[in-house]
Amino acid sequence: MKYNDDYKVPLFKTWKTWYIFVIAFLFLLIIAFGLITKYFS
């Protein structure tokens, strides 16, 4: 199966950097949520 490379990558030059950014952003959200819930508990 041929991958369609014509599809534009959002914000970054390659899909690899985009996935790394998304995973890092979700990880930071999890940490922030944990800190907030610990603070208000």
N, CA and C atoms as an extended XYZ file, in Angstrom:
123
Properties=species:S:1:pos:R:3:atomname:S:1:resname:S:1:resid:I:1 pbc="F F F"
N         0.850       -1.187        0.000 N   MET     1
C         0.000        0.000        0.000 CA  MET     1
C         0.886        1.238        0.000 C   MET     1
N         0.625        2.149       -0.919 N   LYS     2
C         1.433        3.366       -1.038 CA  LYS     2
C         0.862        4.431       -0.131 C   LYS     2
N         1.756        5.065        0.662 N   TYR     3
C         1.306        6.125        1.563 CA  TYR     3
C         1.207        7.438        0.800 C   TYR     3
N         0.142        8.172        1.008 N   ASN     4
C        -0.072        9.425        0.307 CA  ASN     4
C         0.700       10.545        0.992 C   ASN     4
N         1.798       11.008        0.374 N   ASP     5
C         2.622       12.061        0.954 CA  ASP     5
C         2.141       13.458        0.584 C   ASP     5
N         1.083       13.553       -0.197 N   ASP     6
C         0.582       14.862       -0.604 CA  ASP     6
C        -0.163       15.563        0.525 C   ASP     6
N        -0.553       14.812        1.531 N   TYR     7
C        -1.305       15.394        2.647 CA  TYR     7
C        -0.390       16.305        3.469 C   TYR     7
N        -0.876       17.513        3.739 N   LYS     8
C        -0.058       18.494        4.444 CA  LYS     8
C         0.074       18.141        5.927 C   LYS     8
N         1.268       18.321        6.446 N   VAL     9
C         1.517       18.080        7.864 CA  VAL     9
C         1.219       19.364        8.630 C   VAL     9
N         0.379       19.316        9.674 N   PRO    10
C         0.060       20.530       10.419 CA  PRO    10
C         1.233       21.028       11.249 C   PRO    10
N         1.642       22.273       11.052 N   LEU    11
C         2.632       23.025       11.835 CA  LEU    11
C         4.079       22.563       11.703 C   LEU    11
N         4.318       21.308       11.419 N   PHE    12
C         5.688       20.802       11.398 CA  PHE    12
C         6.037       20.234       10.024 C   PHE    12
N         7.343       20.007        9.786 N   LYS    13
C         7.785       19.536        8.477 CA  LYS    13
C         7.554       18.043        8.274 C   LYS    13
N         7.616       17.267        9.343 N   THR    14
C         7.420       15.821        9.221 CA  THR    14
C         6.380       15.348       10.224 C   THR    14
N         5.806       14.184        9.924 N   TRP    15
C         4.811       13.612       10.838 CA  TRP    15
C         5.453       13.173       12.140 C   TRP    15
N         6.741       12.772       12.109 N   LYS    16
C         7.403       12.303       13.328 CA  LYS    16
C         7.455       13.407       14.381 C   LYS    16
N         7.834       14.616       13.969 N   THR    17
C         7.895       15.724       14.933 CA  THR    17
C         6.500       16.097       15.428 C   THR    17
N         5.491       15.970       14.550 N   TRP    18
C         4.122       16.267       14.960 CA  TRP    18
C         3.655       15.287       16.038 C   TRP    18
N         3.929       13.980       15.851 N   TYR    19
C         3.528       12.990       16.853 CA  TYR    19
C         4.285       13.174       18.155 C   TYR    19
N         5.576       13.507       18.079 N   ILE    20
C         6.349       13.762       19.299 CA  ILE    20
C         5.758       14.947       20.051 C   ILE    20
N         5.392       16.013       19.325 N   PHE    21
C         4.785       17.183       19.966 CA  PHE    21
C         3.469       16.822       20.641 C   PHE    21
N         2.625       16.069       19.963 N   VAL    22
C         1.322       15.697       20.529 CA  VAL    22
C         1.493       14.853       21.790 C   VAL    22
N         2.402       13.875       21.758 N   ILE    23
C         2.636       13.025       22.926 CA  ILE    23
C         3.188       13.848       24.089 C   ILE    23
N         4.138       14.754       23.803 N   ALA    24
C         4.694       15.606       24.853 CA  ALA    24
C         3.622       16.518       25.436 C   ALA    24
N         2.743       17.070       24.586 N   PHE    25
C         1.678       17.947       25.065 CA  PHE    25
C         0.703       17.191       25.961 C   PHE    25
N         0.320       15.987       25.574 N   LEU    26
C        -0.577       15.185       26.398 CA  LEU    26
C         0.079       14.814       27.723 C   LEU    26
N         1.388       14.518       27.688 N   PHE    27
C         2.124       14.198       28.908 CA  PHE    27
C         2.139       15.392       29.860 C   PHE    27
N         2.358       16.598       29.326 N   LEU    28
C         2.333       17.803       30.157 CA  LEU    28
C         0.939       18.053       30.727 C   LEU    28
N        -0.106       17.776       29.964 N   LEU    29
C        -1.462       17.929       30.477 CA  LEU    29
C        -1.722       16.971       31.636 C   LEU    29
N        -1.237       15.736       31.524 N   ILE    30
C        -1.418       14.757       32.594 CA  ILE    30
C        -0.693       15.228       33.857 C   ILE    30
N         0.537       15.720       33.710 N   ILE    31
C         1.293       16.213       34.867 CA  ILE    31
C         0.588       17.408       35.495 C   ILE    31
N         0.137       18.346       34.657 N   ALA    32
C        -0.546       19.538       35.177 CA  ALA    32
C        -1.826       19.143       35.916 C   ALA    32
N        -2.591       18.226       35.368 N   PHE    33
C        -3.822       17.777       36.015 CA  PHE    33
C        -3.520       17.117       37.360 C   PHE    33
N        -2.467       16.317       37.390 N   GLY    34
C        -2.064       15.673       38.655 CA  GLY    34
C        -1.661       16.691       39.705 C   GLY    34
N        -0.901       17.698       39.316 N   LEU    35
C        -0.493       18.727       40.264 CA  LEU    35
C        -1.674       19.544       40.768 C   LEU    35
N        -2.599       19.867       39.874 N   ILE    36
C        -3.781       20.644       40.278 CA  ILE    36
C        -4.647       19.843       41.235 C   ILE    36
N        -4.884       18.574       40.947 N   THR    37
C        -5.723       17.779       41.830 CA  THR    37
C        -5.042       17.553       43.173 C   THR    37
N        -3.706       17.428       43.186 N   LYS    38
C        -2.987       17.275       44.455 CA  LYS    38
C        -3.075       18.561       45.269 C   LYS    38
N        -2.994       19.703       44.606 N   TYR    39
C        -3.046       20.990       45.285 CA  TYR    39
C        -4.400       21.229       45.931 C   TYR    39
N        -5.474       20.871       45.239 N   PHE    40
C        -6.824       21.139       45.750 CA  PHE    40
C        -7.395       19.996       46.592 C   PHE    40
N        -6.641       18.920       46.770 N   SER    41
C        -7.192       17.820       47.570 CA  SER    41
C        -6.973       18.075       49.055 C   SER    41
